[in-house]
Amino acid sequence: MQMQCKWLLLLPALLMVACASQPELGGDEPGFSIVELEQRAEMASYAGAHSDALLQYQKILEKEPDNIAALVGVGESLLAVNQPRRAESYFERTLKIDPVNTNAREARALSWLMQGKSIVAKKSLDDLVDDGVERWRVWNGLGVIADLSGDYMMAVEYYQKAIALAPNLTILHNNLGYSQIMAHDYVAAEASLKKALLLGPGNARVLNNLALCTAWQGRYDEATNILSPVIGAAAANNNTGYIAYLRKEHLLAKEFFARAMRLSPTYYKKAANNLEMVNRKLALVE
């Protein structure tokens, strides 16, 4: 088993979805004005009820097919449910009406990024920066692209710019912490991830990265304790052992893999494969 070092960017989370209980929106009541439909759509979107938001925005488009706010709203709702290709078409429609619309340009770039089109996404985001646009999603998107290309120091700079604009978003501090881990700045990474936990207590992705950061500093038992409630004790010991292996502490790695095997028969194969790997390494140095 190899350590699952996901940086937890979760691209749909670029959209910043607030969480609350879903509103009671009712069915197909007739007679709502454009303004009322917009209010209902915004309320649903804020609550994370993206299907409801999509419905309200589509009702607006039935009345006004070129309504820019509704076109962008449909696109954003589709991004939020991980349908970037469909979302892109709505942003394109918007930009045919208003070629300089900042909301559509930003969201279209994010839709490209979610589709793996990093080159065109970066150019679009860079163009927004050149035009003086200061938005956290722009900087976060550029950070994601820098991470994907392995330029972790540049990613750190981008995430720091995003945090300056939106200092209370867990995802930004988490992304920053991951990039700092990959840049081997573990002390700074730990501080960033602890800040992320203050903003999002119990966040599993942050805890995973914090355990990773702690293990890379040689605090293996602490890392295992952080990770065990998230993925289980067997997997936590296996993952910690893998970091110990990467740090060339092979005897310690062997202990963690053996413990993982004892803790969970279902985890036997992964831990056994890792134990065999470390035994081969130890045999080479004997």
N, C-alpha and C positions, 0 to 999 in steps of 0.2 A: 504494500500500500504506500502510495506516496502522499505526502502532506497536501491536503487540498488548500492551496494558498489562494483562494479566491479573494480578490480585493473588494468584492462585495459592492461593486459599483451599481449593479442592478439598474441598468439604463432607464427603465421606466420610472425609477425614482428620481431621475433628473427633473421630473415634472412637478415635484413637490406637491404631494397630495396630503392635505390635512386629514386627520382621522377624527371622526365623531360618529354619533349614531346617525343612521340614514333617516332623512326626513320623510314625513308622510306626504307623498306627492299626489296620491290619488290616481285615477285612470284617465279617461279621455274627456275630461270636462271641456265643453266648448266655450268659446268666447274670450279666451285670454288674449290680452294685447301683447304686442311685441315686447314691451317693457316688462310685463308680468312674466312672460316666458323666459326672458333673459334672467330675471331674478330667480325663478325656479331652477333654471339651468345652473346658475352660479352657486345656489345653495346646495344642489345635488353634487356638483363638482367638489365643493369644499368638504362635503361629508364623505367623499370617496365613492359616491353612488354614480359611477360613470355611465352606466347604462341609462339611468334616468336623465342624466345631463345630456347624453346623446339624443335621447328622445325629444327633449325640450328644444335643443338647438335645431333638430330636423324639422320640428313644427314651425320654427321661425323661418327656415329656408323654404318651406312650402308657401309661406306668405311673401317672403322676400328672398328670392334665390341668390341675390348678390349681397346679402347682408354679411359684411366682413366679420363682425364679431361672432356670428353664428358659424361661419365657415371655419374660422380659427378654432372656435369652441368644439366643433365636431372633430377636427383634427387632433386637438389636445385630448379629447375623450378617447379617441382611438389609440393615441400614443399610450395613454394610461392603462389600457387593456392590452398593450403589446401588439398592436396592429399598425406598425409604422408605415408599411407600404400603402395601405388604405389612407392613413393620415396624410401622407405626402400629397396625395391628389387634391385634398382640400386646401392645403397650403399653396399648392400651385394655382388653384383657382383663385385664391385670394390675391396672389401676386400678379395675376393677369389683370385684376381690377386695380390694385394698388401696388405697383412694383417695389416701393420702398417701405412697405409695411414691416415694421421691426418685429412684431409678434410672429408674423408668418415666416419671416426670414430665420429667426431664431429657432422656431419649432421645426421648420423644414430641415435645418441643419441637424437637429437632434434626431429627426426621423431617419436621415441618412446614416447617422452614427449607429442607430439601433439596427439598421440593415447591414452594417459592416462596411459602409462606404466612407471610410475614414478620410480619404484624400479630399473628396468634395466637401465633406462635413467640415474639415479643418479650414479649407479655403473660405467657406461661407462664414464660419465663426471668426476667422481672422478679418474678414471684410467688415463684420459688425464692429469689431474692436477698432479698426481703422476709422470707422465712421463715428467713433466716440461713444458707442453703446457700452454701458457699464451694467451688466446683469450677472447674477451669480450662476445662472444656468450656462451662460456663454463660457465663463471661466472654468466651470466644472466640466463642461464638454471638452474644452481644450485639455484639461487635466486628464480626462479619460483617454483621449487620443495620445497624449504624451506617455501615459502608462502603457498603452498598447504597443507603442514603438520602443519601449524600454528606456525612455528618457525620464528617469524618475526625479532627477533634480528639477527639471523644467516642470514636471507635474506638480511638485511641491509648490513652486512659485504660483502656478495657476490656482491650485486649491487655496492657497493663502489669500489670493485676490478674491476668490469666491467667498471665503469666510469673512473678509472685511466688509462685504456687502450683506451677508446673511450669517451672522455669527452664531445663531442658535440652531443650526441645522445639523443633526447628528451625522447625516450622510457625508457632509463635507469634512468634518473632523475625522471620520472613519477613513475616507479616501486619502486624506492627508497622511494619516498614520500609516496606512498601507504603503504609500509611496516612500515614506521615510524608512520603513522597514526594508524595502527593496533597495534603498540607497545606503543601507547599513547604518543609519543614524537612529539607533535603537532607543536612546534616552529621549530624544525628541519625539519619536514614535509613541513611546509609552505615555508621554504627557498628552499628546494629541488624542490617543485612544481613551485615556481616562476622562478627558474633557467630553469626548463623545458619549461615554457611559453616563456622565452627569446629565447630559441632555436627553439621553435615551436609555434609562436604566433597564438592565436585563436584555438589551439588544444582542441577539445571538451572533450576528455578524461581527459586531464590535468585540464581543467576548472572544470569538475565534481569533481575530487579529491580535488582541491583547495577549492571548495565550501564546500565539506565534512569536510575538515580540519578546515576551518574557523568556520563552525557551531559547531564543537566539542569544539571550544574555546569560544563558547557563543556569537559570533558575527553573530547573525542570519540574521539581515537585510543585512549585507554585503554578507553573503553566498547566500541569495536569489537573490541579484542583480548580483552576479557572474553567478548564474545558470540559471536565467530567459532567457537570450538570447540563451542558449544552448537547453533547453528542454521546454521552455514556462513558463509563470508566475505561472500558476496554479500548474503545476508539481513541480516547484521550491519551492513554498510555502508549498506544501504537504511534500516534502522531508525534507525541513528545519524543519517543524513541527515534523517530525518523529525523527530527531536528538534531538530536544528539549525534546521530550517524553523520549528518551533513557537517557537523562541527568536529568530526573525526574523533569523537569520544565513544569509541566502539564498544567498550565494555559496558558503559552506562546504557548505550542503545540496546545492547543485548538484554540487559535487565528489564528494560521497559517492554521490549517485544515479548519476552517470556511472561511478564506479568499480564500483558494483554491476552495472551493465549490462555492463561489460567482463569482469567475473569470471564471469558466468553467463548464457549465452543463455536458459536456462529462466527466469531471473529478469527477463528483458528487459522484459516488459510492465509489471510492477509498478513497476520502477525508471523505465521510460520515462514512465509516467503521472505519477509524482512529479516527474520532471525537467520535464515539460511544465507541471505545476502551479507549480513554483518559477520557471520562465521567465516565466510569465504575471505572477507577482508582481513579478519584477524589471522587467518591461516597464512596469508601472504606476508604478514609482518613478523610471524614467529620464526 
